[in-house]
């Protein structure tokens, strides 16, 4: 047995990961998103590999160079309970529709991942991913809509 005690690693803050891995607008937008989550008391659980985090039971965020189709950062929603009865402006609907997560057969076993037909604000999608909304490197305007959608799900 070693005379040195093993030290527990301090938890990694998602903000530190963002500052380390992202630059420019991507960094600023990701930090803004995390600040929004914290201000709204959404629990943030950082992944052990330092590649992102889960937020509440709502979704997750990845910060990664690979795979290229989600780089440098992506936000996923785990659910999408928005129907046409929810009053929202057309710009918010368009953002949601433009970021519908269409199944890309991204991993082995994709047939069983839980995706399929789904509806977002009255628009039907045939191959919706089990994470129905996917925002890849969202700009400031898209991020504003992401935050509105999150507030609707909270």
Order of alpha helices (4+ residues) and beta strands (2+ residues): alpha-alpha-beta-beta-beta-beta-alpha-beta-beta-beta-alpha
